[in-house]
Amino acid sequence: MLLIAMVMLVLGGCSSISDQDQERVRTTQETAVKYLAKKYGIETEFTYYKISPPDFAHTVGHTGHIKGQEEEEVFVLVNYDNMQIESVSVPEGVKEIE
């Protein structure tokens, strides 16, 4: 019984996200939302994120959709060191407004 509890504690701890990573996700998501609104004039909702391993890249990828249009997927990769947009994918037909 103790072994099961220890395994659950270890596995549960592995799935949690650090305060630093939570802040990175929050700030990069805000950056992505603002970027898409300014560059393409679209409002987005992000439903998934992936933090790159820090020895590979300092980025967070956000995947979601245009608000009210769940089939219209968007993706934004943001560097959390300088809040620069590294990559963007928007639905075909969505054009830059600038």
ZIPE-V7127 format. One line per field, one symbol per residue. ss: DSSP state (a for helix, b for strand, c for the rest). psi: psi as a letter, one per 20 degrees, with the letter a starting at -180 (. if undefined). burial: b if it has 24 or more other ideal C-beta (glycine too) atoms within 12 Angstrom, else e. A space follows every 50 residues. Layout:
ss=???
psi=???
burial=???
This chain:
ss=caaaaaaaaaaaaaacccaaaaaaaaaaaaaaaaaaaaaacccbbbbbbb bcccccccbbbbbbbbccbbbbbbbbbbbccccbbbbbbccccccccc
psi=ghggggghgghhhhiqprhghghggghhggggggghgghikqpqppiqqp pqphigqmqppppbrppimhinqqpppppigjkqphqqprqpipqqi.
burial=eeeeeeeeeeeeeeeeeeeeeeebbeebbebbbebbeeebebebebeebe beeeeeeebbbbebbbeeeeeebbbbbbbbeeeebbebebeeeeeeee
